[in-house]
Amino acid sequence: MRAVNIMLKTINDVKDFVNIANKYDFDVDLTSGRYVVDAKSIMGIFSLDFNKPIRVEIHSNDCERFCEEIEPFII
Protein backbone atom coordinates (compact mmCIF):
# COMPACT_ATOMS: atom_id res chain seq x y z
CA MET A 1 0.00 0.00 0.00
CA ARG A 2 1.10 3.55 -0.70
CA ALA A 3 -0.37 6.87 0.45
CA VAL A 4 -0.04 10.42 -0.88
CA ASN A 5 -1.86 13.70 -0.30
CA ILE A 6 -3.68 15.47 -3.11
CA MET A 7 -5.75 18.58 -3.71
CA LEU A 8 -8.73 18.59 -6.04
CA LYS A 9 -9.62 22.21 -6.79
CA THR A 10 -12.16 22.04 -9.61
CA ILE A 11 -14.92 19.82 -10.91
CA ASN A 12 -12.66 18.92 -13.82
CA ASP A 13 -9.94 17.83 -11.36
CA VAL A 14 -12.43 15.44 -9.75
CA LYS A 15 -13.56 14.10 -13.12
CA ASP A 16 -9.98 13.60 -14.31
CA PHE A 17 -8.95 11.90 -11.06
CA VAL A 18 -11.91 9.48 -11.18
CA ASN A 19 -11.15 8.64 -14.82
CA ILE A 20 -7.54 7.84 -13.91
CA ALA A 21 -8.53 5.73 -10.88
CA ASN A 22 -11.05 3.73 -12.93
CA LYS A 23 -8.31 2.59 -15.33
CA TYR A 24 -6.71 0.42 -12.63
CA ASP A 25 -7.85 -2.86 -11.08
CA PHE A 26 -6.62 -2.15 -7.56
CA ASP A 27 -8.61 -0.31 -4.88
CA VAL A 28 -7.99 3.37 -4.20
CA ASP A 29 -9.53 5.13 -1.19
CA LEU A 30 -9.72 8.84 -0.39
CA THR A 31 -9.70 9.98 3.22
CA SER A 32 -10.70 13.42 4.46
CA GLY A 33 -11.11 13.76 8.21
CA ARG A 34 -13.17 10.80 9.35
CA TYR A 35 -14.65 10.09 5.92
CA VAL A 36 -13.29 7.38 3.63
CA VAL A 37 -14.68 7.05 0.09
CA ASP A 38 -13.92 4.97 -2.98
CA ALA A 39 -11.76 7.03 -5.36
CA LYS A 40 -13.64 5.49 -8.28
CA SER A 41 -16.94 7.02 -7.10
CA ILE A 42 -17.48 10.56 -8.33
CA MET A 43 -20.46 11.00 -5.98
CA GLY A 44 -18.38 9.81 -3.02
CA ILE A 45 -15.61 12.28 -3.81
CA PHE A 46 -18.05 15.19 -3.94
CA SER A 47 -18.95 14.46 -0.31
CA LEU A 48 -15.40 15.39 0.79
CA ASP A 49 -14.04 18.76 1.93
CA PHE A 50 -11.99 20.24 -0.95
CA ASN A 51 -10.53 23.00 1.24
CA LYS A 52 -8.11 20.53 2.86
CA PRO A 53 -5.65 18.02 1.44
CA ILE A 54 -7.16 14.60 0.72
CA ARG A 55 -5.22 11.45 1.55
CA VAL A 56 -5.06 8.85 -1.23
CA GLU A 57 -4.51 5.25 -0.14
CA ILE A 58 -3.47 3.00 -3.00
CA HIS A 59 -3.98 -0.69 -2.23
CA SER A 60 -1.27 -2.06 -4.48
CA ASN A 61 2.49 -2.40 -4.52
CA ASP A 62 2.55 -1.96 -8.30
CA CYS A 63 1.19 1.58 -8.56
CA GLU A 64 4.02 3.60 -10.12
CA ARG A 65 2.09 4.32 -13.31
CA PHE A 66 -0.98 5.42 -11.34
CA CYS A 67 1.18 7.74 -9.21
CA GLU A 68 2.69 9.26 -12.35
CA GLU A 69 -0.77 9.96 -13.74
CA ILE A 70 -2.01 11.66 -10.56
CA GLU A 71 1.21 13.72 -10.19
CA PRO A 72 -0.56 17.02 -11.07
CA PHE A 73 -2.81 16.60 -8.00
CA ILE A 74 -0.13 15.55 -5.48
CA ILE A 75 0.94 18.16 -2.96
N, C-alpha and C positions, 0 to 999 in steps of 0.2 A: 504494500500500500504506500501511496505517496500523497502528500498534502501540500497545497499552495494556497495563497490568498489572492483573490481577484476583486476587481471592481467592474460592475456592469452599470454604465451611466445612461444608456439610451435603450429604447425599445429594440432598435436594430442590434445593439450589443447582445441583448437577451436572445433574440432570434438567431443570430450567428452562433452564439455559444451552444444553444440547444441543437442546432444543425450539426455542429462539430461533435458534440457528445453522442448524438444518435448514430454516428458512423462507426462507433466502436462497440464490441460485444461485452466489454466489462462494465461493471456498475460504477457510477460516479454520483456522489452525494454532495449537496451544498448545505453548509451549516451557517446560520446567522443567529447568534444568541442561542436560544434553546430550541430553535426550529431546525429540522433536518428535512430536506426535500430531495427528490430524485432530479438530477441535473438534466434528465431527458424529458422532463415535464415542464412545458412552458407555463402552465397555470400554477404549478408549484413554485416556480421561480418568482412569479409575480407576487407571491405572498411574502417575500423576503423584504428586508429593509435595505434599499440601495444606497443609503447614506453612509453605510459602514462597509468595510471590507467583508467579503464573503469567503469562507473557507471551502476549498474544493478538496474532497477526499476521493482519490482514485484507487479503486480496488483491483489493482493489477500491478505486477512488477514489470510488465512490458508496456510502458505507457509513454515512451520518449516521443513518439510521433504525435500523440495527443497533446503532450505538453508543449511541443513546438507550435501546434496549431492554436493553442489558447494563449500563447506568449503575449499578444497585444493586450490581454485582460489582466495579466499577472502584475501584481504590485510588489 
